[in-house]
Amino acid sequence: MSSLYRNPVARCFSVFISLFISGLVHAAPSGSALYGQHCASCHGYGGKGGMGVPLALDSFQGSVSDDYLAKTIRFGRPGRVMPEFRHLSDAQIKSIVKHVRSFSSATPLQDSALIVTGNLVRGKRLFAQRCASCHGVNGEGGKGTGVTFSRPRELPIIAPALNNKGFLAAASDSLIKSTLMKGRVGTPMQSFLKQGMTEQDIDDVVSYVRSFEASAVHAAQREAKHGDSSTIVMDSPHDLKTTIEQVKNAALAKNFRIIRVQELEQGLVEKGSENKNEVMVFFCNFETLNNVLAIDPRLGLFLPCRVTVVERAGKVQVMSINPRYLSSLYNNAELDTACDEMYRNYIEIIEEATL
Amino acid sequence: MRRLFTLLILMVWSFSAVADNHGGLIMHRSTQTFPEAMLALQTTIAEHGYTVSRVQRVDIGLTKSGYETDKYRVVFFGKPSEIRAVKHSEPQLIAYLPMKVVIFSEGNETMLVAADTSEYSRRVKQPHIRDLLVRWNNDIRSIFSDVK
């Protein structure tokens, strides 16, 4: 034993094995622990919902299969907040699904490999008449992406985006057909059989929904945005003090209110020893703030709006975060428009200040 | 020998990084009410050796402007020496400093959100800053897990 540990390679290997085993122990905890780690922040510890949909609803649990839940965890909903968990093992996902099932006594849907073949043209017409008012004309889903903050949840489940790559990968034809036939109690999704549609009508709608696969939504566009620079930086021809004043004036001209101006190190170091050449200008438009927080309350990471002015070796630079880059971290396509607007505001303010 | 050791460390590091990955954000739900979670957050930030430089009361501004809102704060924090190291080596990250945690109430519970700083590490050139950003990420996760 002692000779083994005198061998540096063997010693190194044993350290690696220990670390690896400890990693495996951490990687395969119970469904409850995995759910707590990955899901509870949005769906709540008891599955009652919050930012994410309420998984504990009997009508939801009874209308989806274990396979649907597993694939939803695996692929997420690109652009609709629910992230993908491709790094989790099948066993880990299975244990999360088992835990989610413990929230309700409803009998899970037994999925089948049935491929529904319907008439696309009829399906499109029926979809426009019966489904589009909730799910959107192109199956883009209800507004709100499940995020709740400072507003009542009007519906227990926001109409899902049926054209979403993640949804289409998770939902089998038989699940979509079953949902159309039975509806979901407690939600606006009613049984279409009871509303007079025939099984053939429903098959046509299922085929039309499946045809959304041809148009993958948001993924490519959002990945392209992810390539954006993380920061907006421009050189200023003015000195530090003048540049700060220019930033303030430019922000005021764009209907922002100046919140405060302070050194970057203020509060971090002893008063008086802050670097005076790094100054942050904070500003806010409360109407915009209210609107963006209603879209996604996590957006506070962008807030308050801030431009930093830095002087190094006589050279003054003005910089800010790039909201278009940050929006890609949120997996919320509804943020894209707001982030584009914030991006334009930052560009215009910084350009104006550095003229 | 050194190469082998580096390889092994990288394998372990990448394994643990993948096991912890949760997209570009770190999120945590605390079952404590907002005031309790806020206190716990500031306490554990200090216990991890960081200084809270400011608490921005976003909800106050919104309420004063006539909007209905719940409790919402942004907590800024950092370690001066580390902040200076990042500013010096990777000035493009200045706009992201100091670190932030967003904390807001959701009913009787409290949500905490921070950026996954290891996301930025892909964009930095200096290995020591890359390591620092990964450590910040681990520290934020540890801080969140302390806010039960």
HADDOCK unambig.tbl for C-alpha pairs under 7 A between the chains (distance, minus, plus):
assign (segid A and resid 12 and name CA) (segid B and resid 5 and name CA) 6.76 0.50 0.50
assign (segid A and resid 16 and name CA) (segid B and resid 8 and name CA) 6.44 0.50 0.50
assign (segid A and resid 19 and name CA) (segid B and resid 12 and name CA) 6.94 0.50 0.50
assign (segid A and resid 20 and name CA) (segid B and resid 12 and name CA) 6.50 0.50 0.50
assign (segid A and resid 23 and name CA) (segid B and resid 16 and name CA) 6.54 0.50 0.50
assign (segid A and resid 27 and name CA) (segid B and resid 19 and name CA) 6.21 0.50 0.50
assign (segid A and resid 40 and name CA) (segid B and resid 29 and name CA) 6.68 0.50 0.50
assign (segid A and resid 41 and name CA) (segid B and resid 27 and name CA) 6.13 0.50 0.50
assign (segid A and resid 41 and name CA) (segid B and resid 28 and name CA) 5.02 0.50 0.50
assign (segid A and resid 41 and name CA) (segid B and resid 29 and name CA) 4.45 0.50 0.50
assign (segid A and resid 83 and name CA) (segid B and resid 23 and name CA) 6.72 0.50 0.50
assign (segid A and resid 87 and name CA) (segid B and resid 18 and name CA) 6.45 0.50 0.50
assign (segid A and resid 87 and name CA) (segid B and resid 19 and name CA) 6.89 0.50 0.50
assign (segid A and resid 150 and name CA) (segid B and resid 68 and name CA) 6.66 0.50 0.50
assign (segid A and resid 150 and name CA) (segid B and resid 69 and name CA) 4.99 0.50 0.50
assign (segid A and resid 150 and name CA) (segid B and resid 70 and name CA) 5.90 0.50 0.50
assign (segid A and resid 231 and name CA) (segid B and resid 92 and name CA) 6.38 0.50 0.50
assign (segid A and resid 266 and name CA) (segid B and resid 53 and name CA) 6.75 0.50 0.50
assign (segid A and resid 267 and name CA) (segid B and resid 53 and name CA) 4.06 0.50 0.50
assign (segid A and resid 267 and name CA) (segid B and resid 54 and name CA) 6.53 0.50 0.50
assign (segid A and resid 268 and name CA) (segid B and resid 51 and name CA) 6.01 0.50 0.50
assign (segid A and resid 268 and name CA) (segid B and resid 53 and name CA) 5.10 0.50 0.50
assign (segid A and resid 268 and name CA) (segid B and resid 78 and name CA) 6.98 0.50 0.50
assign (segid A and resid 268 and name CA) (segid B and resid 80 and name CA) 5.96 0.50 0.50
assign (segid A and resid 269 and name CA) (segid B and resid 80 and name CA) 6.48 0.50 0.50
assign (segid A and resid 286 and name CA) (segid B and resid 62 and name CA) 6.06 0.50 0.50
assign (segid A and resid 286 and name CA) (segid B and resid 65 and name CA) 6.70 0.50 0.50
assign (segid A and resid 298 and name CA) (segid B and resid 113 and name CA) 6.45 0.50 0.50
assign (segid A and resid 300 and name CA) (segid B and resid 74 and name CA) 6.90 0.50 0.50
assign (segid A and resid 300 and name CA) (segid B and resid 102 and name CA) 5.92 0.50 0.50
assign (segid A and resid 301 and name CA) (segid B and resid 100 and name CA) 6.75 0.50 0.50
assign (segid A and resid 301 and name CA) (segid B and resid 102 and name CA) 6.20 0.50 0.50
assign (segid A and resid 301 and name CA) (segid B and resid 114 and name CA) 6.91 0.50 0.50
assign (segid A and resid 308 and name CA) (segid B and resid 95 and name CA) 6.42 0.50 0.50
assign (segid A and resid 319 and name CA) (segid B and resid 95 and name CA) 6.42 0.50 0.50
assign (segid A and resid 320 and name CA) (segid B and resid 95 and name CA) 5.19 0.50 0.50
assign (segid A and resid 321 and name CA) (segid B and resid 95 and name CA) 5.48 0.50 0.50
assign (segid A and resid 321 and name CA) (segid B and resid 96 and name CA) 6.72 0.50 0.50
assign (segid A and resid 329 and name CA) (segid B and resid 23 and name CA) 6.82 0.50 0.50
assign (segid A and resid 329 and name CA) (segid B and resid 24 and name CA) 4.46 0.50 0.50
assign (segid A and resid 329 and name CA) (segid B and resid 25 and name CA) 6.56 0.50 0.50
assign (segid A and resid 330 and name CA) (segid B and resid 24 and name CA) 6.75 0.50 0.50
